[in-house]
Amino acid sequence: MFPYLSERENSIEHINAMCLHLFDLWCESRSVAPLAHLLRAWPLTNSDPEALRRLANALRDLRRHHLYDTKGASFQELCEVSDCVEDLLALSSLSTWATGSA
């Protein structure tokens, strides 16, 4: 990790780390359905809004359809990473709106 990352870059790194952890958990438990959903949008090849939207949609689907394993910890982690992605998207849209209206 770079010593002086922006807040956005730090958020992306955090999201990637949490997704990697979920990936490892679901590989270990051979939870195919959640892996398939996660791998539709992750790993992030870049941090543009469209890539984040794909990841947010995949994570939202996992939460909505309960396509995760039965371990409570992985569900909490899924909710946390999903919330982080949603927050980052909201901040991105606010900054885009603010710069567009200036």
C-alpha positions as CSV (number, residue, x, y, z in Angstrom):
1,M,0.0,0.0,0.0
2,F,1.2,3.5,-0.8
3,P,1.9,5.8,2.2
4,Y,-0.2,8.8,0.9
5,L,-3.3,7.5,-0.6
6,S,-6.4,9.7,-1.0
7,E,-9.5,9.0,1.0
8,R,-11.1,7.5,-2.1
9,E,-8.1,5.2,-2.8
10,N,-8.1,4.1,0.8
11,S,-11.8,3.3,0.5
12,I,-11.1,1.2,-2.6
13,E,-8.3,-0.6,-0.9
14,H,-10.5,-1.4,2.1
15,I,-13.3,-2.6,-0.2
16,N,-10.9,-4.9,-2.1
17,A,-9.5,-6.3,1.2
18,M,-13.0,-7.0,2.5
19,C,-14.0,-8.7,-0.8
20,L,-10.8,-10.8,-0.7
21,H,-11.7,-11.9,2.8
22,L,-15.3,-12.9,1.6
23,F,-13.8,-14.6,-1.4
24,D,-11.5,-16.7,0.8
25,L,-14.3,-17.6,3.2
26,W,-16.6,-18.7,0.4
27,C,-13.9,-20.6,-1.4
28,E,-13.0,-22.4,1.8
29,S,-16.6,-23.3,2.5
30,R,-17.3,-24.0,-1.2
31,S,-20.2,-21.6,-1.3
32,V,-20.6,-21.4,-5.0
33,A,-23.6,-19.1,-5.3
34,P,-22.0,-16.2,-3.4
35,L,-18.8,-16.7,-5.2
36,A,-20.5,-16.5,-8.6
37,H,-22.2,-13.2,-7.6
38,L,-19.0,-11.7,-6.2
39,L,-17.0,-12.6,-9.2
40,R,-19.4,-10.9,-11.6
41,A,-18.0,-7.6,-10.4
42,W,-14.8,-8.3,-8.4
43,P,-11.8,-7.9,-8.4
44,L,-12.1,-4.3,-9.3
45,T,-10.1,-3.6,-12.4
46,N,-10.5,0.1,-11.8
47,S,-12.4,2.4,-9.5
48,D,-14.7,4.2,-11.9
49,P,-18.3,4.6,-10.9
50,E,-19.5,1.9,-13.3
51,A,-17.2,-0.7,-11.8
52,L,-18.4,0.3,-8.3
53,R,-22.1,0.1,-9.4
54,R,-21.6,-3.4,-10.7
55,L,-20.0,-4.4,-7.4
56,A,-22.8,-2.7,-5.4
57,N,-25.4,-4.5,-7.5
58,A,-23.8,-7.9,-6.9
59,L,-23.5,-7.3,-3.2
60,R,-27.1,-6.0,-3.0
61,D,-28.2,-9.2,-4.8
62,L,-26.3,-11.3,-2.2
63,R,-27.9,-9.5,0.7
64,R,-31.4,-9.5,-0.8
65,H,-31.4,-13.2,-1.8
66,H,-29.4,-14.5,1.1
67,L,-26.9,-16.2,-1.2
68,Y,-24.2,-16.3,1.5
69,D,-23.2,-19.1,3.8
70,T,-25.0,-19.4,7.2
71,K,-22.1,-18.0,9.2
72,G,-23.2,-14.8,10.9
73,A,-19.8,-13.2,10.6
74,S,-19.7,-13.4,6.8
75,F,-23.2,-11.8,6.6
76,Q,-22.0,-8.9,8.7
77,E,-18.9,-8.6,6.5
78,L,-21.1,-8.7,3.4
79,C,-23.2,-5.9,4.9
80,E,-20.2,-3.8,5.8
81,V,-18.6,-4.0,2.4
82,S,-21.9,-3.4,0.7
83,D,-22.4,-0.3,2.8
84,C,-18.8,0.9,2.0
85,V,-19.4,0.6,-1.7
86,E,-22.8,2.4,-1.4
87,D,-21.2,5.2,0.6
88,L,-18.4,5.6,-1.9
89,L,-20.9,5.8,-4.8
90,A,-22.9,8.4,-2.9
91,L,-19.8,10.5,-2.3
92,S,-18.8,10.1,-6.0
93,S,-22.2,11.3,-7.2
94,L,-22.2,14.2,-4.8
95,S,-18.7,15.4,-5.9
96,T,-19.7,14.9,-9.6
97,W,-22.9,17.0,-9.0
98,A,-21.0,19.7,-7.1
99,T,-18.3,20.1,-9.8
100,G,-20.9,19.9,-12.6
101,S,-23.0,22.8,-11.1
102,A,-20.0,25.1,-10.4
